[in-house]
Amino acid sequence: MHDVQAQLARLLAAGWLARTPWARLQHFTRYLNAAARRLEKLRADPARDARLAAEIGALERPYRTLLTNRQRLGPVGDDLVQFGWLLEELRVSLYAQELKTPVPVSSKRLAKLWQTLAR
């Protein structure tokens, strides 16, 4: 539940509407629906949720660290911003696959992409 709260706090932080590009705003309903479905499924299989949260966390923790460090230096590159949105798509893919993602996404694909971004 804490992970969903953190996700929502990031997505809906003060100023979210003004700073989120229109192309991404169109996906917010799906992101929020995926979070709701995740919570619905949590009670039935908390071990599965924990496993998937760890899978996302392994990608998200280094991303958040790098993002914070780069933000201190100025504007962040589009590639790093896009990676953050791909993490949201991964959440949809893992927790609410029936909602579909607009692009193919998996932990393996993102780990490979991360290797190019973290240089």
C-alpha positions in Angstrom: 0.0 0.0 0.0 2.9 2.4 0.8 4.2 1.9 -2.7 0.9 2.9 -4.3 0.7 5.9 -2.0 4.3 6.9 -3.1 3.3 6.4 -6.8 0.2 8.6 -6.4 2.2 11.2 -4.5 4.6 11.4 -7.5 2.0 11.4 -10.2 -0.3 13.9 -8.4 2.3 16.1 -6.7 1.6 19.9 -6.5 1.6 21.3 -10.0 1.2 17.9 -11.7 -1.4 19.2 -14.2 0.7 22.1 -15.4 4.0 20.2 -15.7 2.7 16.9 -17.2 2.7 16.9 -21.0 -0.7 16.4 -22.7 0.5 13.1 -24.3 1.1 11.7 -20.8 -2.0 13.1 -19.2 -4.0 10.9 -21.5 -2.5 7.9 -19.7 -3.2 9.0 -16.1 -6.6 7.3 -16.0 -5.0 4.0 -16.9 -2.2 4.5 -14.3 -4.8 5.2 -11.6 -6.9 2.3 -12.7 -3.9 0.0 -12.6 -3.1 1.2 -9.0 -6.7 0.5 -8.0 -6.6 -3.0 -9.5 -3.3 -3.6 -7.7 -4.9 -2.8 -4.4 -7.8 -5.1 -5.2 -5.5 -8.0 -5.9 -3.2 -7.3 -3.0 -5.3 -9.0 -0.4 -5.6 -12.2 -2.5 -1.8 -12.6 -3.0 0.4 -10.3 -1.0 3.5 -12.4 -1.8 3.0 -11.7 -5.6 2.6 -8.0 -4.9 5.8 -7.9 -2.9 7.7 -9.8 -5.6 6.5 -7.4 -8.3 7.2 -4.4 -6.1 10.8 -5.6 -5.6 11.1 -6.1 -9.4 10.0 -2.5 -10.0 12.0 -1.2 -7.1 15.2 -2.6 -8.5 14.7 -0.3 -11.5 13.1 2.6 -9.8 15.5 3.2 -6.9 18.5 3.9 -9.1 16.3 5.9 -11.5 15.1 8.2 -8.6 18.7 8.6 -7.4 20.0 9.6 -10.8 17.0 11.8 -11.5 17.5 13.7 -8.2 21.2 14.2 -8.9 20.6 15.4 -12.4 17.8 17.8 -11.3 20.3 19.5 -9.0 22.4 20.3 -12.1 19.5 21.7 -14.2 17.0 20.4 -16.7 16.8 16.6 -17.1 17.2 15.0 -20.5 14.2 13.6 -22.3 15.6 10.1 -22.2 15.6 10.1 -18.4 12.1 11.5 -18.2 10.9 8.9 -20.7 12.3 6.2 -18.5 10.2 7.4 -15.6 7.1 7.1 -17.8 8.2 3.6 -18.9 8.3 2.7 -15.2 4.6 3.7 -14.9 3.9 1.5 -17.9 5.7 -1.4 -16.3 3.4 -1.0 -13.3 0.4 -1.3 -15.6 1.9 -4.3 -17.3 2.7 -6.1 -14.0 -0.3 -5.2 -11.9 -3.1 -4.7 -14.5 -2.0 -6.3 -17.7 -5.6 -6.3 -19.0 -5.3 -2.4 -19.3 -2.6 -2.9 -21.8 0.4 -0.6 -22.5 0.9 1.5 -25.6 4.4 0.1 -26.1 6.0 -3.2 -25.2 7.5 -3.0 -21.7 9.1 -5.4 -19.3 11.6 -5.4 -16.5 14.2 -7.0 -18.8 13.7 -4.3 -21.5 13.9 -1.5 -18.9 17.0 -3.0 -17.3 18.7 -3.0 -20.7 17.6 0.6 -21.4 18.8 1.6 -18.0 22.3 0.4 -18.8 22.5 3.0 -21.6 21.0 5.8 -19.4 23.1 5.3 -16.3 26.4 6.0 -18.1 
